[in-house]
Structures are given as structure tokens and as C-alpha cells.
Amino acid sequence: MDMKKVLVVDDSTTMRRMIMASLASVPGIQFEQAVSGLEAIERMTLSRMDLVVLDLNMPDVHGFEVLKFVRAQPSIADVPIIVLTTRGDDDSRAAAMLHGASVYLTKPFEPSVLIPEVERLLQPRVSP
């Protein structure tokens, strides 16, 4: 079975650990971590990720900028991105979806909501 690479991007070590612990039950996942938007962009351009869990509020490059960057790069534009943030307002949700988020979830998150989204987004995509 091919391992799926999931990049967890959050400036909080605790939050990254909680996300990875929640997703540990999903078979075939290998985690990579980034503590900033800049590091996330770097990791995604150097190595193919199958999924990204992205926080919006980070110290250097905001999550919206990461989304815009990824969606503008043909080689990685199709990577599913789950935005996981404390920002529960409609404007942030709309902006994230506009910039190309696959799913928008808020913290504190429920593993029972996150896990099925991750499993769905990691399913092999069938070309038409």
C-alpha cells in the first residue's frame, strides 16, 4: 500500500500533535509538519503531498497566502487542503473557499468530523 503524505501546518506544536493523534487511526498516512506558512510552501514544492491540513493564522505567511500560492502552481494545484482554524466567521470561510480550500473546519475540532474528510480527500481521484 502506498503511504499518503499529509502535511500538518500550524504554529502550535500542541495543535499539530492533536491533529496527528486524531488522524493516527487512518491507515497508510505518513505525517510531515510545518510550523509556518513559508515552511509549508517550501515542503510542498520540494516533496509531493497528498493532503494538507492548514491553519490560517501564522506568524509569517498567512494561510490565505499559502492557499493562493499552492493553487497558482500547476504541479501542486490539485493537492486537497483542509483549512483548520479558530476563525469561525462567514467572511473567513468564504475567503478560504474562494482561495481554493477543499474543506473548512474550525478549532476546537472534532476528530469525528476531521477523520472522514481526510479519508474522503485521500481517496484516489478518477479522471473523467
N, C-alpha and C positions, 0 to 999 in steps of 0.2 A: 504494500500500500504506500502510495506517495504521501510524504509528510506535507501538510499545508503550513505555510509560514504566515503567522499572524503577528503584525506589528502593533504593540500596545504603546500609545503615545500619551503621556501625562507627566506633568512636572512633579506630581506627588508619588513618591515611592510606595506609600501605603495604598493608594488607589490602583497603581499598576499591579501590585501584589493581589489586591482583591479581585481585579478583573481576571488575572491569570488563574487564580484559585477557583473562581467561578466557572471558568472555561476548561478546567482540567479534566472534566468528565467527557468532553468532546474528543472522540478518538482521532488520532493522527494529526494533532496540532503541535507545532513547534513554535515557541514564542521568541520574539525579538522585542527589545524595549528601546524607546527613545524618550528622553527627558525634556525635549524641546521640539518646536516646530522645525527648526533648522536641522536638527539631528534626524527627524523623521524624513525630511526631504532627502537628506544625504543617504540614509539607509535604503529608501525606496529607489533611488537612482542607481545605487550600487548592486542591489540584490532584489530579485523579483519577490514581491509579497503577494499572498493570495487574499489577504484581508487586512484592513487597518481599523483599529479602534482608536479614535482621535478625540482628545479633549480640545475645547475651543480656547480657553483662557490659559495661555502660556506666556512665559516671560519674554521670549524673543519674537518668534514669528507666530502670529495668531492662527488659530485653526482654520479660519476662513481663507487665509493666505495659502495655507498648506493645501486646502481643497482646490483652490483656483490653480495653483501650480501643478498639482497632480493631473487635474482634468485637462490642462493645456499640453501635457506631454504625451504624444501618441503611444510611446512604449509602455506607459503605466496608466493611461487614462481610464482603462476599464477595471481597475482594481476597486472592489467594493470597499466603501468607507462607512463605518458606523460612527457617528458623532455621539459622544457620551460626555455630557456637560452639566454644570449646575444651572445653566441658563434655560429656564423653562418657558420663557416668554415667546409669544407667537412670532414676533419680528426675528428673533434669533433662529427659530425653527425654519421660518420661510427663507431667510438668507442662506442657511446651511443647505437646504434642499435646492435652492437656486444655484448655489456654487457646486452642486454635484454630490451631496451626501446621499448615501444609499438608504440609510436609516438614521433617525434622530431620537436618541434616548436621553433621559435626564437622570442626574445623580440626586439622591442615592438611587442606585439601580437595583432591580430585582433580577437575580440570576435566571429566574423562570421566564423572564422576558428576553434577556440578552442571549441565552443559550440557543433558543430556537431561531433567532435572527442570524446568529453566527452559522448555525448548521445550514440554514436556507441559502445564505450567501456563499457558502463554501461548496455547494452542490455544483457538479460540472455543468457548465453552460452549453446548451445545444445550439449550434448555429442554424439559422433558418435555411 
